[in-house]
Amino acid sequence: MMSSVTNTFENVKAVILSAHKSTTSRDKVDFYNTWAENYDQDVAVLDYRAPSLAAKSILSHFSGDREAALVLDVACGTGLVAKQMKKHGFGHFVGIDGSEAMLELARGTELYQDLKHCMLGEEPLPVQWGVFDVVVIAGALSDGQVPVGVVRELCKSTKPGGCVCMTTRSNHDNLEYKAALGRELKQMEEEGLWSCVDVTEVEDWERAVSEQEDGYISGSVYLYKKLQQ
């Protein structure tokens, strides 16, 4: 197990770069299972802002009853997004993740009414379609993680009139993925599945860990509204 004693930027950087060597989905799950114990402390070292930025976007545009709203937190990890949203009155969360160790930590937050294991992109989301007021995925839409096509399932899970919040990084290694994601989001808009509410470009997304970049990398937050079908 990785020790929290070694919780410095250089060590966190080494941990994340080691994840890039994980080629199969099983390798990636094994990595996250091992990382789970120190995940929250490590991403704090990175100044990882995706969960708070996603929550902020939702809060800015969600006009319904927060207390009654049903939120689907996809790739929920240890529960960082739910913690942010709980502070602002949301209280009904269903979480999905591919890592059992991450789900166990999310369970310990006692924020979720239900937690489900799912390998995103390899099996369908294990939820009923069209029932969630808010669907959010923060951090997992990136190269080598969750396939772009999963956004269609996020949309299907959402109630008409509900919102879908997604984040992705804009660092060099993720530019091709981000372009593909943008094409899919636009295609779904043209198909009348949803409408774009807001796109926020953020410069200080998180500290850069690749050898090609210094300082901070940038990222984007997308918010879409599901249309009546």
C-alpha positions in Angstrom: 0.0 0.0 0.0 1.1 3.6 -0.6 1.8 5.4 2.6 0.3 8.8 3.2 3.7 9.7 4.8 5.1 10.1 1.2 2.3 12.5 0.3 4.5 15.1 -1.6 3.9 16.4 -5.1 6.8 14.4 -6.5 5.5 11.2 -5.0 1.9 11.9 -6.1 3.2 12.6 -9.6 5.0 9.3 -9.7 1.9 7.5 -8.6 -0.2 9.1 -11.3 2.4 8.5 -14.0 2.5 4.8 -13.0 -1.3 4.7 -13.7 -0.6 5.7 -17.3 1.2 2.4 -17.7 -2.0 0.5 -16.9 -3.2 -0.7 -20.3 -6.1 -3.0 -19.6 -9.3 -2.1 -17.7 -8.3 -4.7 -15.1 -4.9 -3.0 -14.6 -6.7 0.4 -14.1 -9.1 -1.0 -11.6 -6.2 -2.6 -9.7 -4.4 0.7 -9.7 -7.5 2.6 -8.3 -8.1 -0.2 -5.7 -4.5 0.3 -4.5 -4.7 4.1 -4.6 -8.1 4.5 -2.9 -6.7 4.7 0.7 -4.5 7.8 -0.2 -6.7 9.2 -3.0 -8.2 12.1 -1.2 -4.9 13.3 0.3 -3.1 12.9 -3.1 -5.6 14.8 -5.2 -5.5 17.6 -2.6 -1.7 17.8 -3.2 -2.5 18.2 -6.9 -5.0 21.0 -6.2 -7.5 18.8 -8.1 -10.6 21.1 -8.6 -12.9 19.0 -10.9 -15.3 18.0 -8.1 -15.7 21.5 -6.7 -16.0 23.0 -10.3 -18.6 20.5 -11.3 -20.6 21.2 -8.2 -20.3 25.0 -8.8 -21.6 24.6 -12.3 -24.6 22.5 -11.2 -25.4 25.0 -8.3 -25.3 27.9 -10.8 -27.9 26.4 -13.1 -30.1 23.9 -11.1 -33.3 25.6 -10.2 -35.2 22.7 -8.8 -35.6 21.5 -5.2 -32.1 20.5 -4.2 -33.2 18.5 -1.1 -35.6 16.4 -3.3 -33.3 16.0 -6.3 -31.9 12.6 -7.2 -28.3 12.8 -8.2 -26.3 10.1 -10.1 -22.6 10.4 -9.4 -20.8 8.5 -12.1 -17.2 7.5 -11.4 -17.9 8.7 -7.9 -14.6 7.5 -6.5 -14.4 8.3 -2.8 -17.3 10.7 -2.9 -15.7 14.1 -3.5 -18.5 15.4 -5.7 -21.2 14.3 -3.3 -19.4 16.0 -0.4 -19.4 19.3 -2.4 -23.0 19.0 -3.3 -24.1 18.0 0.1 -22.8 21.3 1.5 -25.3 23.1 -0.7 -28.4 21.2 0.1 -28.4 18.1 -2.2 -29.0 14.9 -0.2 -30.0 12.0 -2.5 -27.1 10.4 -4.2 -26.5 7.2 -6.2 -22.9 6.4 -6.9 -21.3 4.3 -9.6 -17.6 3.3 -9.9 -15.4 0.5 -11.3 -13.2 0.3 -8.1 -14.6 -1.7 -5.2 -12.0 0.0 -2.8 -13.2 3.4 -3.9 -16.9 2.4 -3.4 -16.0 1.1 0.1 -14.7 4.6 1.0 -17.7 6.3 -0.6 -19.9 4.0 1.5 -18.1 5.3 4.6 -19.2 8.9 3.9 -22.8 7.8 4.4 -23.8 10.3 1.7 -25.1 7.7 -0.8 -28.5 5.9 -0.7 -27.1 3.4 -3.2 -23.6 2.5 -4.6 -23.2 0.3 -7.6 -20.1 -1.4 -9.2 -19.8 -0.9 -13.0 -17.0 -1.0 -15.5 -17.9 2.2 -17.4 -17.9 1.7 -21.2 -17.8 -2.1 -20.8 -21.2 -2.7 -19.3 -24.4 -0.5 -19.3 -25.0 1.8 -16.3 -26.9 -0.2 -13.7 -29.6 2.3 -13.2 -33.1 3.0 -14.5 -33.2 5.4 -17.5 -34.8 8.8 -17.2 -35.1 9.2 -13.4 -32.2 11.4 -12.3 -32.5 15.2 -11.8 -28.8 15.6 -12.0 -26.1 13.3 -13.5 -22.5 14.2 -12.9 -19.1 12.7 -14.0 -16.0 14.5 -12.8 -12.5 13.5 -13.7 -13.1 10.3 -15.5 -13.8 11.5 -19.1 -10.2 11.4 -20.3 -7.9 9.4 -22.5 -7.5 5.8 -21.3 -10.3 6.2 -18.7 -14.0 6.3 -19.7 -14.9 6.1 -23.4 -16.6 9.1 -25.0 -19.7 7.0 -25.9 -20.6 6.8 -22.2 -22.1 10.3 -22.4 -25.1 8.9 -24.2 -25.8 6.7 -21.2 -25.5 9.8 -18.9 -28.1 11.5 -21.0 -30.4 8.5 -21.0 -30.2 8.3 -17.2 -31.4 11.9 -16.8 -35.0 13.1 -16.5 -36.3 15.4 -19.3 -35.4 18.8 -18.0 -32.6 17.5 -15.8 -29.0 18.4 -16.2 -25.8 16.5 -17.0 -22.5 17.9 -15.8 -19.2 16.6 -17.3 -15.6 17.6 -16.9 -12.5 16.9 -18.9 -8.8 18.0 -18.9 -7.2 20.1 -21.6 -3.7 19.0 -21.2 -1.6 17.9 -24.2 -2.2 14.2 -23.7 -5.9 14.6 -23.6 -6.5 17.0 -26.5 -7.5 14.2 -29.0 -10.0 12.8 -26.5 -11.4 16.2 -25.7 -12.0 16.9 -29.4 -13.8 13.6 -29.8 -15.9 14.4 -26.7 -16.8 17.8 -28.1 -17.9 16.2 -31.4 -20.1 13.7 -29.5 -21.7 16.4 -27.3 -22.5 18.5 -30.4 -23.8 15.5 -32.3 -26.2 14.7 -29.5 -27.3 18.3 -29.4 -28.0 18.1 -33.2 -30.0 14.9 -32.5 -32.2 16.9 -30.1 -31.2 14.9 -27.1 -30.1 17.8 -25.0 -29.1 21.5 -25.2 -25.9 23.1 -24.0 -26.4 25.3 -21.0 -22.8 26.3 -20.2 -19.2 25.5 -21.0 -16.6 26.8 -18.5 -12.9 26.8 -19.4 -10.7 26.7 -16.3 -7.0 27.5 -16.4 -5.9 26.3 -13.0 -7.5 22.9 -13.2 -4.8 20.9 -11.4 -1.1 20.7 -11.1 0.6 19.2 -14.2 2.2 15.8 -13.7 3.4 15.0 -17.3 7.0 15.7 -18.3 5.9 17.9 -21.1 4.0 20.4 -18.9 4.8 22.7 -15.9 2.6 24.6 -13.5 -1.1 23.9 -13.9 -3.1 22.3 -16.7 -6.4 23.6 -17.8 -9.8 21.8 -18.1 -13.4 22.3 -19.1 -16.8 21.9 -17.4 -19.8 21.1 -19.6 -23.4 21.4 -18.5 -26.3 20.1 -20.7 -30.0 20.1 -20.2 -31.9 16.9 -21.2 -34.7 17.8 -23.7 -38.2 16.3 -23.8 -38.2 13.3 -26.0 
